[in-house]
Amino acid sequence: MNDMPSTDPASVRALMDWFGVDEALLSRVLSEALSHGGDYADLYFEHSTDSSIAMEDGIISRASTSVDRGVGIRVLVGDQTGYAYSEDLSLPAMLGAARTASSIARGSTEVNPQDLTPKGHQQLYAIDKHWGDVGVAVKIPLLQKTERLARAQDPAVEKVVIAWGDAEDKMLIATSEGVLTGDVRPMSRLWCSVTAEKDGETQSNGWNIAGRHGIDWYDDERLTNLAEEAVARTMILFEAKRPPAGELPVVLAAGASGILLHEAIGHGMEADFNRKGTSIYATMIGQKVAEDFVTVVDSALHPYERGALNVDDEGNPTERTALVENGVMRSYLHDRISAQHYGVKPTGSGRRESFRHVPMPRMRCTYMENGPHTRDEIIESVDFGIVAESFTNGQVQIGAGDFTFYIKNGWLIEGGKLTAPIKDVNIIGNGPEALKRITMVADDMKLDTGGWTCGKDGQSVPVSQGMPTCLVSKLTVGGTNA
């Protein structure tokens, strides 16, 4: 079993031993960080390992392993941040970084750090074997099997690329308010990309599965499903056409359509954008923003999901945060700074890419909860429109919520029935307006298992997203006569 459980204070002590620190050393560095004053200081230690393998047509084309280690030191004065980091974990190096971070606090009131007490927490992603203990000889057969399964799906498959990645982050957080906690975060991902040729035409697509899972999660059934889905999403493109352009009803399919919810709506509900007045949602707390059956949630509590977190990167407990509840906007996503600004508790949403970065409010697992309808009812209600099933990329103006998304796979709806596959379609709209135009929500919510990564202000973090099937009464669709 996992030899470093993250459910009790003993696991925090194990992390302290890993980083070669104790309470006295941590307190000394925190005291140095507050030596010129300040409201608060924290230390974020991190040790991360990443491994990747790529295989093209049965041949290993690339493999790499990387290790990163360091500490980030933050000092807060109001909503101002002083930050420095060190890749050297010796006491002199950490004290030097602490003095650099403390420079923002010159002249402010001095605050003495509280005593540190190790604190355990929930465990959402215990795995039987650390990724550092899983050799490449165990991983390669999984890639080879996935490739064989993909090629067996259809004789038109010409090329298969399999990409593998796994990682483990050990982190330890100590704060001037006495918080001392840590976490061990596994991550893995398997991607299958397919190119097929049929009657002189070539199409490419793929699929991937990911999460905070161990090696045992990649069983035969999961590998088969991955290969089947990757090939099916590719082969349907040979039949797909572009639909007519114009304003049409758009049915967002359950699962991966959560990317639109994440980008066009979720970012606007991160509290830093609202604290600075750059989000269109800055004045909407308590206001009606959607139909009564629409509830939008961001949660870190889904076991083994990419966006799952035992604690956030400020050491706060994580939670389920209702952003929109029964059509009413209830909350933003808060880190420490925004929570203090609004006079509320942090939502466990303070996240950072690594010890080199400051934390900020970020999404975790963002999704819409189930509604009162069924998928069939929604399809049958549309006389002429489209279903958006999978997306390749998009652009969003976070402040205003304007978006453009590219649909890779979807369907045309005619007379309440799915009549033909579609491809190469843009949908254009505005997040808050789209939220208001959601007229039906089904009872089939699912989180997408893909390897979603969210970028913000130059930082990338793993996230999850999902939604039930829902109907947006009208969006601009870029089709054949666009």
Beta strands, then each sheet from edge to edge (+ up, - down):
strand 1: 40-56
strand 2: 59-77
strand 3: 80-86
strand 4: 117-118
strand 5: 157-175
strand 6: 179-198
strand 7: 201-211
strand 8: 246-252
strand 9: 296-299
strand 10: 320-325
strand 11: 328-329
strand 12: 350-351
strand 13: 360-361
strand 14: 365-368
strand 15: 384-397
strand 16: 402-414
strand 17: 417-422
strand 18: 425-430
strand 19: 438-441
strand 20: 446-447
strand 21: 453-456
strand 22: 459-462
strand 23: 464-467
strand 24: 470-478
sheet 1: 3+ 2- 1+ 5- 6+ 4+
sheet 2: 3+ 2- 1+ 5- 6+ 7-
sheet 3: 17+ 16- 15+ 8+ 24- 18+
sheet 4: 17+ 16- 15+ 8+ 24- 19+
sheet 5: 11+ 10- 9+ 14- 23- 20+
sheet 6: 12+ 13-
sheet 7: 21+ 22-
end
